[in-house]
Amino acid sequence: MIKERLGNRIRELRQKTGLSQEKFALKIGMDRTYFASVEAGKRNIAIINLEKIANGLEVSLSELFKGV
């Protein structure tokens, strides 16, 4: 399922930053529980929120989707 694969990709990239879910969500201005559900593959996330995540990870949207 694409939501789960994307969530795993986001988790992988976030963990490389060394930030917890809480600290990363705070950094990008997103509620931690919402962000956690994105990583868990339970959200059909809006493109604007994908852009926030990509910017927070300092990757392009195409890099965010790499391997998904």
Secondary structure, DSSP 8 states (H G I E B T S, - for coil): -HHHHHHHHHHHHHHHHT--HHHHHHHHT--HHHHHHHHTT-----HHHHHHHHHHHT--HHHHTTT-
